[in-house]
Amino acid sequence: MSASHPHGACRLPEETGNTELNRMAGPLAMALFWALFLALVAGAHAEIPGCKLRITSQALDLVKQEGLRFLEEELETITIPDLGGREGHFIYNISEVKVIELQLMSSKLHFQPEQELVLQISNASLRLGFRRQLLYWFFYDGGYINASAEGISIRTALQLSGDASGRIKVANVSCEASVSRMRAAFGGTFGKLYEILSTFITSGMRFLLNQQICPVLYHAGTVLLNSLLDTVPVRSPVDNLVGIDYSILKDPEVSTSNLDMEFRGAFYPLAQGNRSFPNRAVEPQLQEEERMVYVAFSEFFFDSALESYFRAGALKLSLVGDKVPHDLDVLLRASYFGSIVLQSPAVIDSPLKLELKVLEAPHCTIKPSGTTITVTASVSIALVPPNLPEVQLSSMIMDARLSAKVALQGKALRIHLDLRKFRIYSNHSALESLALIPLQAPLKTMLQLGVMPLINERTRRGVQIPLPEGMDFVREVVTNHAGFLTIGADLHFAKGLREVIEKKRPATTRGSPTSRAPPPSRPPSTPPSTAPSTPPPTAAA
């Protein structure tokens, strides 16, 4: 056997090993193939944003100032339940606890990766007022007293995400809070007796206060701040023809220095509902960090607006009779005198009609040198005799190039257009194109003086960018890039957070801290052992 199979005995284990490897390699290769395929499919279907927004760490000081004012007002609504019980021969009750003043000595607001905005407060203090009642045997004492909670530390993190409707939300609030010490200056007839109970009473109040801070912050984040974020436009009309879609495409990305958000940034015709246009433009990029906030718009953002107005039938203009400038009317009648005199007497003196109609959606081009919009339209000239069909004198093609100056004022993105290049030609013959040369300058003047002001009046209204109500841009700087533009600015609070939130808050919940869900926070320390609250009788000494 060894002669016929000289290597059989030594190769059998190797062949067995190769078979096992082949058996394992098959599923592994398929798994890698499907993983690569799914990654490619996901990448192919990932929507390119038309608008990006970046909030930098430069804005956090301003946001913190406004946020702390709001937070102080919220923490001052803390309600602490009555504290009472029995200790030996003493029966006591602490009630009507109210926050009088809050002082936040040291605070820090910063970004934390994994979609979080973190606020840390240390060494804060709280001044309280409450009613005291004490019964010792048959002796009763009562009155009002002030106390202070000191060494308050709070750490709360807001987790931001996008919901199913494309709106940015505070998805979760984590909270850790602690009160280091409580002080109460008891006096009156039983001042010495209160000193015996002071440690016991203040420990109980500290525990109850610990329990109340995080629910207030949880409610402020998940309810009140979300009502503020509800003022950010998602799908809203711009006018009676088109709307804007600012749906957030994915959860915000948070680094140690920035919070970046990507929005669809697409216009749509209101009559066509949810129709969306394919975005094949360059994706806008945000690299800067010097200003408080940056917003970037791609060519698609502007192209979708032009496409929407085109589909809505807004890109056409008809001037009849007195609406045609007098000098242009005279020139047109002289240019087409040969065609006019051949008409019947009822038609010769008819009003002139000049009609411009855009043939295809205009296109926006953004370069470092500037932003331009190219337009191709038809121009038709006709006589409009009363009660008779129109008599067309001529039709031509117009190519125009407009320069666009983009500006951001407050929250409104505005565009001012200027006619830079203009050319008309016949789509019938070169000879007719030569005959149109005398009309070129008057038509351009008519467009500059009569049409461009109408267009700029509409674009001057602007479109809102995705910022909450009460926030505006100031000191804006526009920078053009290849395929997109960026606007850097600082933030300004035109309205306080409280003013905006109170306007959006339902009337039934204003001024009420009810319906606060317990936050996902670290549980406070174990409370001191107290007997059930027993209000003392109203006996007097």
RODREN-764650 format. One record per residue (C-alpha): residue in one letter; y, x, z. Coordinates in nm, 3 decimals. Each point is the difference from the previous one (the first is absolute). Layout:
BEGIN
NODE   residu        c2        c1        c3
NODE        A         Y         X         Z
...
// end
This chain:
BEGIN
NODE   residu        c2        c1        c3
NODE        M     0.000     0.000     0.000
NODE        S     0.233     0.284     0.074
NODE        A    -0.059     0.135    -0.350
NODE        S     0.094    -0.325    -0.170
NODE        H     0.285    -0.073     0.241
NODE        P     0.122     0.337     0.114
NODE        H     0.329    -0.133     0.146
NODE        G    -0.111    -0.346     0.104
NODE        A    -0.054     0.073     0.366
NODE        C     0.340     0.162     0.058
NODE        R     0.218    -0.241    -0.209
NODE        L    -0.123    -0.326     0.147
NODE        P     0.244     0.000     0.295
NODE        E     0.297     0.084    -0.228
NODE        E    -0.083    -0.284    -0.236
NODE        T    -0.033    -0.236     0.293
NODE        G     0.344     0.111     0.129
NODE        N     0.161    -0.048    -0.340
NODE        T    -0.142    -0.349    -0.021
NODE        E     0.151    -0.084     0.339
NODE        L     0.338     0.143    -0.104
NODE        N    -0.004    -0.200    -0.321
NODE        R    -0.082    -0.313     0.196
NODE        M     0.302     0.061     0.227
NODE        A     0.234     0.112    -0.279
NODE        G    -0.034    -0.326    -0.194
NODE        P     0.154    -0.233     0.261
NODE        L     0.258     0.265     0.096
NODE        A     0.116     0.035    -0.359
NODE        M     0.024    -0.378    -0.038
NODE        A     0.199    -0.026     0.323
NODE        L     0.243     0.267    -0.119
NODE        F     0.030    -0.172    -0.337
NODE        W     0.083    -0.338     0.152
NODE        A     0.244     0.155     0.247
NODE        L     0.181     0.173    -0.287
NODE        F    -0.008    -0.317    -0.209
NODE        L     0.144    -0.214     0.279
NODE        A     0.271     0.258     0.064
NODE        L     0.097    -0.002    -0.367
NODE        V    -0.001    -0.380    -0.011
NODE        A     0.215    -0.018     0.313
NODE        G     0.240     0.254    -0.144
NODE        A     0.017    -0.187    -0.329
NODE        H     0.086    -0.326     0.179
NODE        A     0.246     0.149     0.249
NODE        E     0.333    -0.162    -0.075
NODE        I     0.291     0.232    -0.067
NODE        P     0.299    -0.091     0.217
NODE        G     0.329    -0.084    -0.166
NODE        C     0.192     0.059     0.321
NODE        K    -0.046     0.234     0.297
NODE        L     0.184     0.007     0.329
NODE        R     0.013     0.289     0.246
NODE        I     0.143    -0.012     0.352
NODE        T     0.046     0.350     0.138
NODE        S     0.019     0.129     0.354
NODE        Q     0.377     0.029    -0.056
NODE        A     0.018    -0.379     0.043
NODE        L    -0.192    -0.016     0.326
NODE        D     0.295     0.070     0.229
NODE        L     0.193    -0.292    -0.147
NODE        V    -0.306    -0.226     0.006
NODE        K    -0.071     0.105     0.359
NODE        Q     0.351    -0.088     0.115
NODE        E    -0.023    -0.349    -0.144
NODE        G    -0.361    -0.039     0.109
NODE        L     0.069     0.101     0.359
NODE        R     0.278    -0.257     0.027
NODE        F    -0.245    -0.263    -0.116
NODE        L    -0.274     0.133     0.228
NODE        E     0.225    -0.005     0.305
NODE        E     0.079    -0.365    -0.064
NODE        E    -0.369    -0.079    -0.037
NODE        L    -0.105     0.183     0.316
NODE        E     0.270    -0.183     0.191
NODE        T    -0.192    -0.321    -0.073
NODE        I    -0.298     0.121     0.205
NODE        T    -0.123    -0.268     0.238
NODE        I    -0.192     0.118     0.305
NODE        P    -0.218    -0.254     0.180
NODE        D     0.053    -0.075     0.367
NODE        L    -0.156     0.242     0.243
NODE        G    -0.116    -0.130     0.336
NODE        G    -0.266     0.026     0.264
NODE        R    -0.082     0.069     0.361
NODE        E    -0.008     0.329     0.185
NODE        G    -0.097    -0.044     0.364
NODE        H     0.244    -0.247     0.153
NODE        F     0.239     0.032    -0.294
NODE        I     0.010    -0.255    -0.281
NODE        Y     0.226     0.112    -0.284
NODE        N     0.104    -0.121    -0.342
NODE        I     0.199     0.177    -0.275
NODE        S     0.128    -0.235    -0.272
NODE        E     0.266    -0.050    -0.268
NODE        V    -0.029     0.361    -0.116
NODE        K     0.254     0.074    -0.274
NODE        V     0.091     0.313    -0.191
NODE        I     0.368     0.078     0.053
NODE        E     0.043     0.328    -0.185
NODE        L    -0.209     0.244    -0.202
NODE        Q     0.091     0.364    -0.056
NODE        L    -0.192     0.203    -0.258
NODE        M     0.082     0.360     0.084
NODE        S    -0.218     0.194    -0.245
NODE        S    -0.162    -0.125    -0.320
NODE        K    -0.148     0.132    -0.321
NODE        L    -0.095    -0.176    -0.323
NODE        H    -0.219     0.185    -0.247
NODE        F    -0.248    -0.046    -0.282
NODE        Q    -0.368     0.054     0.063
NODE        P    -0.253     0.028    -0.283
NODE        E    -0.240    -0.292    -0.041
NODE        Q     0.273    -0.257    -0.065
NODE        E     0.167     0.007     0.338
NODE        L     0.353     0.004     0.134
NODE        V    -0.001     0.119     0.361
NODE        L     0.262    -0.063     0.270
NODE        Q    -0.017     0.196     0.324
NODE        I     0.220    -0.083     0.299
NODE        S     0.002     0.204     0.319
NODE        N     0.182    -0.012     0.333
NODE        A     0.135    -0.351    -0.058
NODE        S     0.110    -0.222     0.288
NODE        L     0.014    -0.372     0.059
NODE        R     0.214    -0.187     0.252
NODE        L    -0.151    -0.323     0.130
NODE        G     0.117    -0.288     0.213
NODE        F    -0.234    -0.232     0.188
NODE        R    -0.023    -0.251     0.283
NODE        R    -0.181     0.100     0.317
NODE        Q    -0.164    -0.228     0.258
NODE        L    -0.174     0.113     0.320
NODE        L    -0.170    -0.195     0.278
NODE        Y    -0.098     0.184     0.320
NODE        W    -0.154    -0.234     0.250
NODE        F     0.268    -0.270     0.017
NODE        F     0.286     0.215    -0.125
NODE        Y     0.114    -0.037    -0.362
NODE        D     0.227     0.224    -0.206
NODE        G     0.112    -0.039    -0.363
NODE        G     0.260     0.117    -0.247
NODE        Y     0.058     0.197    -0.318
NODE        I    -0.036     0.374    -0.041
NODE        N     0.016     0.266    -0.272
NODE        A    -0.270     0.250    -0.087
NODE        S    -0.043     0.275    -0.255
NODE        A    -0.293     0.120    -0.206
NODE        E     0.031     0.369    -0.081
NODE        G    -0.184     0.256    -0.208
NODE        I    -0.100    -0.253    -0.265
NODE        S    -0.191     0.157    -0.290
NODE        I    -0.083    -0.190    -0.318
NODE        R    -0.184     0.109    -0.311
NODE        T    -0.038    -0.257    -0.274
NODE        A    -0.119     0.048    -0.359
NODE        L     0.054    -0.243    -0.286
NODE        Q    -0.271     0.007    -0.266
NODE        L     0.135    -0.107    -0.340
NODE        S    -0.204    -0.143    -0.286
NODE        G     0.025    -0.233    -0.297
NODE        D    -0.142    -0.351     0.021
NODE        A    -0.171    -0.211    -0.266
NODE        S     0.333    -0.141    -0.122
NODE        G     0.139     0.349    -0.067
NODE        R     0.231    -0.002     0.300
NODE        I     0.033     0.292     0.242
NODE        K    -0.095    -0.097     0.355
NODE        V    -0.038     0.139     0.349
NODE        A    -0.378    -0.026     0.010
NODE        N    -0.053     0.122     0.354
NODE        V     0.190     0.119     0.305
NODE        S    -0.152     0.243     0.247
NODE        C     0.170     0.044     0.332
NODE        E    -0.023     0.207     0.316
NODE        A     0.245    -0.062     0.282
NODE        S     0.027     0.109     0.360
NODE        V     0.247    -0.033     0.288
NODE        S     0.002     0.299     0.235
NODE        R     0.168    -0.158     0.301
NODE        M     0.174    -0.308     0.132
NODE        R     0.281    -0.006     0.252
NODE        A     0.130    -0.301     0.193
NODE        A     0.271     0.007     0.267
NODE        F    -0.099    -0.271     0.246
NODE        G     0.254    -0.100     0.263
NODE        G     0.094    -0.294     0.213
NODE        T    -0.153    -0.127     0.324
NODE        F    -0.349     0.120    -0.086
NODE        G     0.097     0.324    -0.173
NODE        K    -0.229     0.208     0.220
NODE        L    -0.291    -0.236    -0.067
NODE        Y     0.060     0.024    -0.376
NODE        E    -0.016     0.377     0.025
NODE        I    -0.355    -0.040     0.128
NODE        L    -0.086    -0.215    -0.304
NODE        S     0.219     0.177    -0.255
NODE        T    -0.270     0.236    -0.129
NODE        F    -0.243    -0.287    -0.034
NODE        I     0.250    -0.230    -0.174
NODE        T     0.147     0.261    -0.235
NODE        S    -0.349     0.117    -0.102
NODE        G    -0.087    -0.355    -0.095
NODE        M     0.322    -0.042    -0.195
NODE        R    -0.058     0.332    -0.179
NODE        F    -0.344    -0.119    -0.106
NODE        L     0.137    -0.332    -0.129
NODE        L     0.281     0.178    -0.185
NODE        N    -0.253     0.234    -0.163
NODE        Q    -0.184    -0.305    -0.127
NODE        Q     0.310    -0.155    -0.157
NODE        I     0.150     0.287    -0.203
NODE        C    -0.266     0.030    -0.270
NODE        P    -0.026    -0.375    -0.074
NODE        V     0.376    -0.004    -0.060
NODE        L    -0.027     0.294    -0.242
NODE        Y    -0.303    -0.150    -0.172
NODE        H     0.188    -0.326    -0.057
NODE        A     0.310     0.187    -0.118
NODE        G    -0.205     0.194    -0.258
NODE        T    -0.247    -0.254    -0.134
NODE        V     0.228    -0.304     0.009
NODE        L     0.367     0.096     0.007
NODE        L    -0.007     0.314    -0.217
NODE        N    -0.228    -0.176    -0.248
NODE        S     0.259    -0.276    -0.026
NODE        L     0.248     0.274    -0.095
NODE        L    -0.241     0.141    -0.260
NODE        D    -0.035    -0.352    -0.141
NODE        T     0.356     0.041    -0.130
NODE        V    -0.114     0.276    -0.238
NODE        P    -0.028    -0.165    -0.344
NODE        V    -0.351    -0.009    -0.146
NODE        R     0.010    -0.253    -0.284
NODE        S     0.344    -0.152    -0.030
NODE        P     0.223    -0.133    -0.280
NODE        V     0.280     0.219    -0.129
NODE        D     0.166    -0.289    -0.185
NODE        N    -0.117    -0.316    -0.174
NODE        L    -0.189     0.200    -0.265
NODE        V    -0.188     0.291     0.160
NODE        G    -0.141     0.109     0.332
NODE        I    -0.086     0.333     0.162
NODE        D    -0.334     0.102     0.148
NODE        Y     0.015     0.257     0.280
NODE        S    -0.359    -0.041     0.117
NODE        I    -0.111     0.308     0.191
NODE        L    -0.293     0.159    -0.184
NODE        K    -0.165     0.179     0.292
NODE        D     0.050     0.074     0.366
NODE        P     0.301     0.219     0.079
NODE        E    -0.066     0.373     0.013
NODE        V     0.138     0.169     0.309
NODE        S     0.046     0.373     0.047
NODE        T     0.175     0.178     0.282
NODE        S     0.329    -0.016    -0.190
NODE        N    -0.014    -0.303    -0.232
NODE        L    -0.119    -0.355    -0.045
NODE        D    -0.077    -0.072    -0.367
NODE        M    -0.058    -0.343    -0.154
NODE        E    -0.102    -0.093    -0.354
NODE        F     0.104    -0.333    -0.152
NODE        R    -0.094    -0.170    -0.324
NODE        G     0.368    -0.009    -0.101
NODE        A    -0.040    -0.238    -0.294
NODE        F     0.210    -0.286    -0.131
NODE        Y    -0.162    -0.312    -0.142
NODE        P     0.119    -0.315    -0.183
NODE        L     0.014    -0.289     0.246
NODE        A    -0.127    -0.241    -0.267
NODE        Q    -0.317     0.209    -0.042
NODE        G    -0.084     0.026     0.369
NODE        N    -0.211     0.300     0.097
NODE        R     0.003     0.165    -0.341
NODE        S     0.006     0.377     0.037
NODE        F     0.062     0.269    -0.258
NODE        P    -0.209     0.316    -0.036
NODE        N     0.159     0.302     0.163
NODE        R    -0.042     0.310    -0.216
NODE        A     0.308     0.180     0.124
NODE        V     0.019     0.324     0.193
NODE        E    -0.064    -0.050     0.371
NODE        P     0.319     0.063     0.200
NODE        Q    -0.011     0.290     0.245
NODE        L     0.182     0.052     0.327
NODE        Q     0.038     0.358     0.119
NODE        E     0.332     0.000     0.184
NODE        E     0.036    -0.033     0.377
NODE        E     0.367     0.080     0.067
NODE        R     0.133    -0.359     0.007
NODE        M    -0.112    -0.289     0.221
NODE        V    -0.162    -0.200    -0.278
NODE        Y    -0.098     0.045    -0.363
NODE        V    -0.097    -0.256    -0.260
NODE        A    -0.145     0.081    -0.343
NODE        F    -0.023    -0.220    -0.310
NODE        S    -0.205     0.074    -0.310
NODE        E     0.079    -0.099    -0.358
NODE        F    -0.250    -0.283     0.045
NODE        F     0.223    -0.159     0.265
NODE        F     0.283    -0.039    -0.250
NODE        D    -0.227    -0.070    -0.299
NODE        S    -0.164    -0.290     0.185
NODE        A     0.347    -0.148     0.061
NODE        L     0.089     0.032    -0.369
NODE        E    -0.338    -0.142    -0.103
NODE        S     0.036    -0.293     0.239
NODE        Y     0.346    -0.095    -0.123
NODE        F    -0.121     0.037    -0.358
NODE        R    -0.296    -0.233     0.061
NODE        A     0.228    -0.243     0.183
NODE        G     0.213    -0.027    -0.315
NODE        A     0.313     0.138     0.162
NODE        L     0.064     0.288    -0.242
NODE        K     0.185    -0.190    -0.267
NODE        L     0.361    -0.099    -0.060
NODE        S     0.158    -0.256    -0.229
NODE        L     0.375    -0.012    -0.074
NODE        V     0.131    -0.298    -0.196
NODE        G     0.351    -0.085    -0.119
NODE        D     0.267     0.099     0.251
NODE        K    -0.250     0.215     0.193
NODE        V    -0.002     0.250    -0.288
NODE        P     0.290     0.244     0.045
NODE        H     0.278    -0.083    -0.248
NODE        D     0.021     0.346    -0.159
NODE        L    -0.377     0.007    -0.047
NODE        D     0.005    -0.352    -0.148
NODE        V     0.258     0.108    -0.259
NODE        L    -0.196     0.315    -0.085
NODE        L    -0.329    -0.187    -0.036
NODE        R     0.152    -0.263    -0.227
NODE        A     0.154     0.275    -0.215
NODE        S    -0.327     0.193    -0.015
NODE        Y    -0.199    -0.304    -0.108
NODE        F     0.276    -0.158    -0.209
NODE        G    -0.218     0.004    -0.310
NODE        S    -0.273    -0.198     0.172
NODE        I     0.241    -0.240     0.170
NODE        V     0.195    -0.103    -0.314
NODE        L    -0.324    -0.104    -0.165
NODE        Q    -0.054    -0.266     0.266
NODE        S     0.118    -0.359    -0.023
NODE        P     0.350    -0.086     0.128
NODE        A    -0.152    -0.163     0.311
NODE        V    -0.160     0.331     0.094
NODE        I     0.265     0.258    -0.089
NODE        D     0.225    -0.065     0.301
NODE        S    -0.287    -0.055     0.246
NODE        P    -0.011     0.189     0.330
NODE        L    -0.166     0.338    -0.010
NODE        K    -0.308     0.073     0.211
NODE        L    -0.104     0.347     0.116
NODE        E    -0.342     0.021     0.164
NODE        L    -0.163     0.302     0.166
NODE        K    -0.364    -0.017     0.099
NODE        V    -0.203     0.286     0.148
NODE        L    -0.318     0.042    -0.206
NODE        E    -0.213     0.183     0.256
NODE        A     0.025     0.091     0.365
NODE        P     0.252     0.283     0.048
NODE        H    -0.127     0.329     0.140
NODE        C     0.141     0.216     0.278
NODE        T    -0.017     0.379    -0.014
NODE        I     0.081     0.210     0.305
NODE        K     0.074     0.369    -0.044
NODE        P     0.173     0.256     0.220
NODE        S     0.300    -0.034    -0.232
NODE        G     0.032    -0.375     0.051
NODE        T    -0.149    -0.347    -0.044
NODE        T     0.008    -0.181    -0.335
NODE        I    -0.118    -0.337    -0.129
NODE        T    -0.086    -0.050    -0.366
NODE        V     0.037    -0.345    -0.156
NODE        T    -0.096    -0.135    -0.342
NODE        A     0.144    -0.339    -0.092
NODE        S     0.062    -0.219    -0.301
NODE        V     0.353    -0.103    -0.092
NODE        S     0.048    -0.308    -0.211
NODE        I     0.324    -0.140    -0.140
NODE        A     0.023    -0.361    -0.112
NODE        L     0.235    -0.288    -0.067
NODE        V    -0.051    -0.308     0.217
NODE        P     0.138    -0.307    -0.178
NODE        P     0.013    -0.316     0.214
NODE        N    -0.299    -0.230    -0.047
NODE        L    -0.147     0.231    -0.263
NODE        P    -0.263     0.277     0.008
NODE        E     0.115     0.353     0.068
NODE        V     0.076     0.221    -0.298
NODE        Q    -0.112     0.357     0.065
NODE        L     0.223     0.267    -0.146
NODE        S    -0.181     0.314     0.112
NODE        S    -0.256     0.143     0.241
NODE        M    -0.029     0.359     0.115
NODE        I    -0.168     0.221     0.258
NODE        M     0.190     0.161     0.285
NODE        D    -0.115     0.309     0.188
NODE        A     0.193     0.075     0.318
NODE        R    -0.027     0.256     0.274
NODE        L     0.148    -0.080     0.339
NODE        S     0.066     0.244     0.278
NODE        A    -0.090    -0.134     0.344
NODE        K     0.169     0.105     0.323
NODE        V    -0.215    -0.095     0.300
NODE        A     0.158    -0.048     0.342
NODE        L    -0.118    -0.129     0.334
NODE        Q     0.245    -0.190     0.216
NODE        G    -0.124    -0.137     0.330
NODE        K    -0.344    -0.127    -0.100
NODE        A     0.092    -0.096    -0.357
NODE        L    -0.107     0.217    -0.293
NODE        R     0.266    -0.041    -0.268
NODE        I     0.025     0.124    -0.359
NODE        H     0.307     0.046    -0.217
NODE        L    -0.062     0.024    -0.376
NODE        D     0.215     0.163    -0.269
NODE        L    -0.055    -0.019    -0.375
NODE        R    -0.037     0.356    -0.128
NODE        K    -0.160    -0.017    -0.344
NODE        F    -0.001    -0.287    -0.245
NODE        R    -0.138    -0.041    -0.350
NODE        I    -0.050    -0.297    -0.230
NODE        Y    -0.204    -0.006    -0.317
NODE        S    -0.159    -0.249    -0.233
NODE        N    -0.370    -0.067     0.014
NODE        H     0.012    -0.106    -0.364
NODE        S     0.150     0.286    -0.201
NODE        A     0.179     0.332     0.033
NODE        L     0.283    -0.132    -0.216
NODE        E     0.068    -0.281     0.244
NODE        S    -0.005     0.254     0.284
NODE        L     0.284     0.187    -0.171
NODE        A     0.195    -0.323    -0.025
NODE        L    -0.032    -0.046     0.377
NODE        I     0.175     0.327     0.087
NODE        P     0.348    -0.163     0.025
NODE        L    -0.140    -0.244     0.258
NODE        Q    -0.140     0.267     0.229
NODE        A     0.319     0.092     0.188
NODE        P     0.121    -0.362     0.051
NODE        L    -0.343    -0.113     0.119
NODE        K    -0.021     0.292     0.241
NODE        T     0.344    -0.087     0.136
NODE        M    -0.106    -0.363     0.036
NODE        L    -0.309     0.107     0.195
NODE        Q     0.201     0.231     0.225
NODE        L     0.273    -0.253     0.075
NODE        G    -0.186    -0.329    -0.015
NODE        V    -0.370     0.052     0.068
NODE        M    -0.028     0.297     0.237
NODE        P     0.225    -0.160     0.267
NODE        L    -0.230    -0.305     0.002
NODE        I    -0.307     0.221     0.044
NODE        N     0.162     0.209     0.273
NODE        E     0.109    -0.312     0.185
NODE        R    -0.367    -0.091     0.033
NODE        T    -0.125     0.350     0.086
NODE        R     0.281     0.043     0.256
NODE        R    -0.170    -0.258     0.221
NODE        G    -0.282     0.248     0.044
NODE        V    -0.346    -0.039     0.144
NODE        Q    -0.096     0.056     0.362
NODE        I    -0.213     0.300     0.090
NODE        P    -0.283    -0.033     0.256
NODE        L     0.193     0.044     0.325
NODE        P     0.011    -0.241     0.297
NODE        E     0.301    -0.222     0.055
NODE        G     0.277     0.169     0.193
NODE        M    -0.061     0.348    -0.147
NODE        D     0.215     0.146    -0.276
NODE        F     0.027     0.324    -0.194
NODE        V     0.314     0.214     0.032
NODE        R     0.110     0.328    -0.162
NODE        E    -0.242    -0.036    -0.290
NODE        V    -0.080     0.280    -0.246
NODE        V    -0.187    -0.077    -0.325
NODE        T    -0.210     0.273    -0.161
NODE        N    -0.169    -0.031    -0.340
NODE        H    -0.338     0.155    -0.074
NODE        A    -0.239    -0.011    -0.294
NODE        G    -0.124    -0.360    -0.003
NODE        F     0.146    -0.118     0.331
NODE        L     0.308     0.016     0.218
NODE        T     0.046     0.037     0.374
NODE        I     0.273    -0.120     0.231
NODE        G     0.057     0.177     0.330
NODE        A     0.211    -0.166     0.266
NODE        D     0.061    -0.051     0.368
NODE        L    -0.073    -0.319     0.189
NODE        H     0.252    -0.232     0.159
NODE        F    -0.074    -0.298     0.223
NODE        A     0.231    -0.275    -0.126
NODE        K    -0.168    -0.235     0.250
NODE        G    -0.178     0.073     0.324
NODE        L    -0.374    -0.050     0.029
NODE        R     0.057    -0.271     0.258
NODE        E     0.230    -0.196    -0.231
NODE        V    -0.248     0.005    -0.290
NODE        I    -0.305    -0.073     0.215
NODE        E     0.166    -0.286     0.188
NODE        K     0.093    -0.159    -0.331
NODE        K    -0.360     0.021    -0.120
NODE        R    -0.165    -0.090     0.331
NODE        P    -0.120    -0.362     0.034
NODE        A     0.229    -0.203     0.225
NODE        T    -0.286    -0.080     0.240
NODE        T    -0.055     0.368     0.085
NODE        R     0.360     0.121     0.031
NODE        G     0.072     0.148     0.336
NODE        S    -0.360    -0.053     0.112
NODE        P    -0.252     0.279     0.051
NODE        T    -0.297    -0.237    -0.016
NODE        S    -0.305     0.031    -0.221
NODE        R    -0.023     0.375     0.037
NODE        A    -0.344     0.130    -0.083
NODE        P    -0.137     0.278     0.219
NODE        P     0.049     0.337    -0.167
NODE        P    -0.273     0.256    -0.069
NODE        S     0.124     0.231     0.274
NODE        R    -0.134     0.213     0.277
NODE        P    -0.059    -0.219     0.307
NODE        P     0.236     0.063     0.291
NODE        S    -0.112     0.124     0.336
NODE        T    -0.193    -0.219     0.242
NODE        P     0.226    -0.235     0.200
NODE        P     0.018     0.000     0.375
NODE        S    -0.212    -0.254     0.176
NODE        T     0.206    -0.311     0.065
NODE        A    -0.086    -0.339     0.134
NODE        P     0.066    -0.311    -0.209
NODE        S     0.367    -0.081    -0.023
NODE        T     0.098    -0.223     0.287
NODE        P     0.360    -0.115     0.005
NODE        P     0.129     0.008     0.352
NODE        P     0.113    -0.320     0.162
NODE        T     0.366    -0.069     0.032
NODE        A     0.007     0.047     0.374
NODE        A     0.298     0.172     0.154
NODE        A     0.016     0.233     0.291
// end
